[in-house]
Amino acid sequence: MQNFDYQTPTRLIFGKDVIEELPEVMKQFGKRILLSYGSGSIKKIGLYDKVKELLKDYEIYELPDIQPNPKYDPSVLDGVKICKEKNIDVILAVGGGSVLDCTKAIAAGAKYEGDPWDLITYKVKAKEALPIVDIITLAATGSEYDAGGVISRTETNDKTGYSDPLLYPVVSFLDPVYTFSVSKKQTAAGCADAMNHIFEQYFCEDSTLLNDGFMESALKSLMINTKKCLENPEDYTARAEMMLCCTYGCNGIYSLGNSESGWPCHGMEHALSAYYDITHGEGLAIITPRWMKHILNEKTVERFVKYGVNVFGIDEKQDKFAIAEQAIDATYKFFESINIPMHLKDVGIDESRIDEMAKHVAENEGLEEAWAPLLEKDIAEIFRESL
């Protein structure tokens, strides 16, 4: 077991109607609020009006239209500008992980006098940040319980992960009811995203029985409950369990003491969605089984055996490579069963920029140091295998 230093300062308020506690929570941070949100779904489900009603005694400024794969320009830059001009005390992010990722970059940028991109790329370390409160409406990224986010810079085809302990939300409100209206496409993509967060921690050199069991249970829960959510979008129990599985995804709790994997699928998918602006979870679902197949060898096979036996119930008496191949095939078939497009061509990606993207990943993601090392040629092969 590896050494670790772990702290999660985020308060989780989980369950039906917990938003009623919002005024009491917000008053400790100040009166001037930046309300950040996406394309308007929170208005369709009545959450926007509810928030405004609950916070009627506060001074609220708004940053709408934050996109999936949130953009540095305009969203981060616009948010930073508002925070500085209006002397914002606290940011309230209402929406999915993209809204919260963007909000984290804004929170740090609002307290920095230079170009916020300096912080996102670790050129400069943030010294302070505005407090963040969030109300999550999509089970997927786990951004509500971690200190990181991912920001896209369109002009350079960069999609950059950014993490800083200052950016943990101080409070996250999690009401599964607000996920009832999530489309089947986004429900499935959220499941794929969360499953891949677990894969990125599970497939590593050094792990524990405790962590393996936690992650294996979470994978089974996600697969079972996602199908229930797709069959009945208002199944509260299924939505609630799916949401909590996703919440644990990226704050390290699944894998305390494990060695690092390098997060190779995220490293590769960031290029796909930076170049083509595809749905992150779908991109992960497409490349993950191909990555699994590509790295299967004598070093990695035992992890795939454990995964196959404990998650899918594959007969452990078989040849170890047969078990591994069945586990990979079962992963592919699960994603296919929830109607995720399983080829890059299905989401508008062709052969034309494969080599360019592979080079970008190889130069920026450090995957030659991953648990299963990937060079530029490996990345290109995985992309091509995914077409």
C-alpha positions in Angstrom: 0.0 0.0 0.0 1.3 3.4 -1.0 1.6 6.4 1.4 -1.1 9.1 1.1 -2.1 12.4 2.5 -5.8 12.8 2.2 -8.4 15.4 3.2 -11.8 16.1 1.7 -13.2 19.4 3.1 -16.4 19.4 1.0 -19.7 19.1 2.9 -22.1 16.9 1.1 -25.9 17.6 1.6 -27.7 14.7 0.0 -31.3 13.9 -0.6 -34.8 15.1 -1.5 -35.5 18.8 -1.0 -32.1 19.6 0.6 -32.0 22.8 -1.4 -34.2 24.3 1.3 -31.0 24.7 3.3 -29.4 26.9 0.6 -30.1 30.3 2.3 -28.6 29.2 5.6 -25.6 27.7 3.9 -24.9 30.8 1.7 -25.1 33.4 4.4 -21.7 32.4 5.8 -20.0 33.4 2.6 -21.4 36.9 1.9 -24.1 38.6 0.0 -22.7 39.0 -3.6 -23.2 35.8 -5.5 -22.1 34.8 -9.0 -24.7 32.2 -10.3 -23.1 30.1 -13.0 -25.1 27.6 -15.1 -25.3 26.0 -18.5 -27.7 26.2 -21.5 -30.9 26.6 -19.6 -32.0 23.1 -18.4 -32.2 24.4 -14.9 -34.9 26.8 -16.0 -36.9 24.0 -17.7 -37.0 22.0 -14.4 -37.8 25.0 -12.3 -34.5 24.9 -10.4 -33.4 28.4 -11.6 -36.6 30.0 -10.2 -36.3 28.0 -7.0 -32.7 29.2 -6.4 -33.7 32.8 -7.1 -36.6 32.6 -4.7 -34.5 31.1 -2.0 -31.8 33.7 -2.4 -34.1 36.7 -2.9 -32.3 38.7 -0.2 -28.9 38.2 -1.9 -27.2 40.3 -4.7 -27.0 37.9 -7.6 -25.1 38.2 -10.9 -25.2 35.6 -13.6 -22.9 33.7 -15.9 -25.1 31.5 -18.2 -24.4 29.3 -21.2 -21.4 27.4 -19.9 -21.0 24.6 -22.5 -20.1 21.0 -22.1 -16.3 20.7 -22.4 -16.3 24.2 -20.8 -14.4 26.9 -22.7 -11.7 29.1 -21.4 -12.9 31.8 -23.8 -15.5 33.0 -23.2 -16.8 31.3 -20.1 -13.8 31.3 -17.7 -12.7 34.8 -18.8 -16.2 36.2 -18.6 -16.7 34.8 -15.1 -13.4 36.1 -13.9 -14.3 39.6 -15.2 -17.7 39.6 -13.4 -16.2 38.4 -10.2 -13.6 41.2 -10.2 -16.0 44.0 -11.4 -18.8 43.1 -9.0 -16.6 42.1 -6.0 -18.2 38.7 -5.8 -18.1 36.9 -2.4 -19.1 33.4 -3.5 -19.9 31.4 -6.6 -23.0 29.2 -6.8 -22.6 26.6 -9.6 -25.9 25.0 -10.7 -25.8 22.3 -13.3 -23.5 19.4 -14.3 -19.8 18.8 -14.0 -18.9 21.2 -16.9 -20.5 24.1 -15.0 -18.6 23.2 -11.9 -15.3 22.7 -13.7 -15.6 26.1 -15.3 -16.5 27.6 -11.9 -13.4 26.2 -10.3 -11.2 28.0 -12.8 -13.1 31.2 -12.3 -12.8 31.0 -8.5 -9.0 30.9 -8.8 -8.8 33.4 -11.6 -10.9 35.9 -9.7 -8.1 36.2 -7.1 -5.3 36.4 -9.6 -4.1 39.5 -11.4 -2.5 37.7 -14.4 -3.9 35.5 -17.2 -6.0 32.7 -15.6 -4.5 30.2 -18.0 -1.3 30.6 -16.0 -3.1 28.8 -13.1 -4.7 26.2 -15.2 -1.4 25.2 -16.7 0.5 25.4 -13.4 2.7 28.2 -14.5 1.7 29.9 -11.3 0.2 28.4 -8.2 -3.0 30.0 -6.9 -2.7 31.6 -3.5 -6.4 32.0 -2.9 -9.8 31.4 -4.5 -13.4 32.3 -4.0 -15.5 29.8 -2.2 -17.7 27.6 -4.3 -21.1 26.1 -3.5 -22.8 23.8 -6.1 -26.1 22.2 -6.8 -25.5 19.2 -9.1 -28.1 18.2 -11.8 -26.1 15.4 -13.6 -24.5 12.3 -12.2 -21.2 11.9 -14.0 -18.0 13.7 -13.2 -17.7 13.8 -9.5 -16.5 17.4 -9.7 -18.8 18.2 -6.7 -16.4 16.2 -4.4 -13.0 16.9 -5.8 -10.6 19.8 -6.3 -10.2 19.5 -10.1 -11.7 20.3 -13.4 -11.0 20.3 -17.1 -11.0 23.4 -19.3 -10.9 23.5 -23.1 -9.0 26.2 -25.1 -10.4 26.0 -28.6 -7.7 27.9 -30.5 -4.9 25.5 -29.4 -7.0 22.3 -29.2 -6.0 22.0 -25.6 -8.2 20.3 -23.0 -6.4 20.6 -19.8 -7.0 19.0 -16.4 -6.5 21.4 -13.5 -6.5 20.6 -9.8 -5.8 22.7 -6.7 -6.8 22.0 -3.0 -8.2 25.6 -2.9 -10.9 24.5 -5.4 -12.8 21.9 -3.4 -16.4 23.1 -3.2 -17.2 24.1 0.3 -20.7 22.7 0.1 -22.3 20.4 -2.6 -26.1 19.9 -2.7 -27.1 16.5 -4.2 -30.8 16.0 -4.8 -31.3 13.0 -7.1 -34.7 14.4 -8.2 -32.8 17.0 -10.2 -31.4 14.3 -12.4 -34.8 12.8 -13.3 -35.0 15.0 -16.5 -31.5 14.1 -17.7 -31.7 12.6 -21.2 -31.0 9.0 -21.9 -27.9 10.0 -23.9 -26.5 12.0 -21.0 -27.5 9.5 -18.4 -25.5 6.8 -20.3 -22.6 9.1 -21.0 -22.5 10.0 -17.3 -22.3 6.3 -16.4 -19.5 5.8 -18.9 -17.6 8.7 -17.4 -18.0 7.5 -13.9 -17.0 3.9 -14.8 -13.9 5.2 -16.5 -12.9 7.2 -13.4 -13.0 3.9 -11.6 -11.1 2.0 -14.3 -8.3 4.7 -14.1 -7.9 3.9 -10.4 -8.5 0.1 -10.6 -6.0 -0.8 -13.3 -2.7 -0.1 -11.5 0.3 -1.8 -10.1 -0.4 -1.7 -6.3 -3.9 -2.0 -4.9 -5.7 -3.4 -1.8 -8.5 -5.8 -1.3 -10.5 -3.0 0.3 -10.1 -0.6 -2.7 -10.7 -3.4 -5.2 -13.9 -4.4 -3.5 -15.1 -0.8 -3.2 -14.5 -0.2 -6.9 -15.9 -3.5 -8.1 -19.1 -2.8 -6.2 -19.3 0.7 -7.6 -18.9 -0.7 -11.2 -21.7 -3.2 -10.6 -23.9 -0.5 -9.0 -23.4 1.8 -12.0 -24.2 -0.8 -14.5 -27.3 -2.0 -12.7 -28.7 1.4 -11.7 -28.0 3.1 -15.0 -30.2 0.6 -16.8 -32.9 1.2 -14.2 -32.6 4.9 -14.8 -32.9 4.5 -18.5 -36.0 2.3 -18.1 -37.6 4.6 -15.5 -36.0 8.1 -15.3 -37.8 8.8 -12.1 -36.6 5.8 -10.1 -35.4 7.7 -7.1 -33.4 4.9 -5.6 -31.5 4.1 -8.8 -30.8 7.8 -9.5 -29.6 8.3 -5.9 -27.2 5.3 -6.0 -25.9 6.3 -9.4 -25.3 9.8 -8.2 -23.3 8.7 -5.2 -21.2 6.3 -7.2 -20.3 9.3 -9.5 -19.7 11.6 -6.6 -17.0 9.4 -5.2 -15.3 9.1 -8.6 -12.4 11.6 -8.7 -11.7 12.6 -5.1 -9.4 9.6 -4.5 -11.5 7.8 -2.0 -11.9 4.8 -4.2 -8.2 4.2 -4.3 -6.5 5.5 -1.2 -3.1 3.8 -1.0 -3.1 2.5 -4.6 -0.3 3.4 -7.0 -1.0 5.7 -9.8 -2.2 4.5 -13.2 -1.5 7.6 -15.3 -5.2 8.0 -16.2 -4.5 7.0 -19.9 -8.0 6.9 -21.2 -8.7 10.4 -20.0 -5.4 11.5 -21.5 -6.4 10.2 -24.9 -10.1 11.3 -24.7 -9.1 14.8 -23.9 -7.7 15.1 -27.3 -10.8 13.7 -29.0 -13.1 16.2 -27.3 -10.7 19.1 -27.6 -10.4 18.5 -31.4 -14.0 17.5 -32.1 -16.0 18.7 -29.0 -17.6 15.3 -28.6 -19.4 14.2 -25.4 -16.7 13.2 -22.9 -18.4 10.1 -21.6 -19.1 8.7 -25.1 -15.5 9.3 -26.1 -14.3 7.3 -23.0 -16.7 4.5 -23.7 -15.4 4.2 -27.3 -11.7 4.1 -26.5 -11.7 2.2 -23.2 -12.3 -1.4 -24.5 -9.8 -0.7 -27.3 -7.3 0.5 -24.7 -8.0 -2.6 -22.6 -7.4 -4.9 -25.5 -4.2 -3.0 -26.6 -2.5 -3.3 -23.2 -3.5 -6.9 -22.4 -0.2 -8.8 -21.8 1.5 -10.9 -19.2 2.0 -7.9 -16.9 -1.6 -6.7 -17.0 -3.6 -9.9 -17.4 -4.1 -10.6 -13.7 -5.9 -7.3 -13.1 -8.3 -8.1 -16.0 -8.9 -11.6 -14.6 -9.8 -10.1 -11.2 -12.0 -7.5 -12.9 -13.8 -10.1 -15.0 -14.4 -12.6 -12.2 -15.5 -10.1 -9.6 -17.5 -7.7 -11.7 -19.0 -9.9 -14.4 -18.9 -13.3 -12.7 -16.8 -14.9 -15.3 -15.7 -18.5 -14.5 -12.3 -18.3 -12.8 -11.3 -21.8 -13.9 -10.7 -20.8 -17.5 -7.4 -19.7 -19.0 -6.5 -16.3 -17.7 -6.3 -14.7 -21.1 -9.7 -16.1 -22.0 -11.1 -14.5 -18.9 -9.5 -11.2 -19.7 -10.8 -11.2 -23.2 -14.3 -12.0 -22.0 -14.1 -9.1 -19.5 -13.1 -6.7 -22.2 -15.9 -7.9 -24.5 -18.4 -7.6 -21.6 -17.3 -4.0 -21.0 -17.9 -3.2 -24.7 -21.2 -4.9 -24.8 -22.4 -3.1 -21.7 -21.7 0.3 -23.2 -23.3 -0.8 -26.4 -26.4 -2.0 -24.4 -27.0 1.5 -23.1 -26.9 2.9 -26.6 -23.6 4.6 -26.6 -22.1 4.9 -30.1 -19.1 2.6 -30.0 -17.1 3.9 -33.0 -15.3 7.2 -33.4 -16.9 7.5 -36.9 -20.3 7.5 -35.2 -19.4 10.7 -33.4 -17.9 12.5 -36.4 -14.3 11.5 -36.1 -12.4 10.1 -39.1 -8.9 9.1 -39.9 -7.7 12.6 -41.0 -6.4 13.9 -37.6 -5.5 10.6 -35.9 -1.7 11.2 -36.1 -2.0 14.8 -35.1 -4.1 13.9 -32.0 -1.7 11.1 -31.0 1.2 13.4 -31.2 -0.6 16.0 -29.1 -1.4 13.3 -26.4 2.1 11.9 -26.4 3.6 15.4 -26.0 1.2 16.6 -23.3 -0.2 13.7 -21.2 2.9 11.8 -20.0 1.4 8.4 -20.9 4.8 6.8 -21.4 4.9 6.7 -17.6 1.5 5.1 -17.2 0.9 1.7 -15.6 0.7 0.3 -19.1 3.0 2.7 -21.0 1.7 4.3 -24.2 3.9 5.8 -26.8 2.7 7.9 -29.7 2.4 4.9 -31.9 0.3 3.1 -29.3 -2.0 6.0 -29.0 -2.5 6.2 -32.7 -3.2 2.5 -32.9 -5.8 2.7 -30.2 -7.5 5.6 -32.0 -7.5 3.7 -35.3 -8.8 0.6 -33.6 -11.7 2.8 -32.3 -12.7 4.1 -35.7 
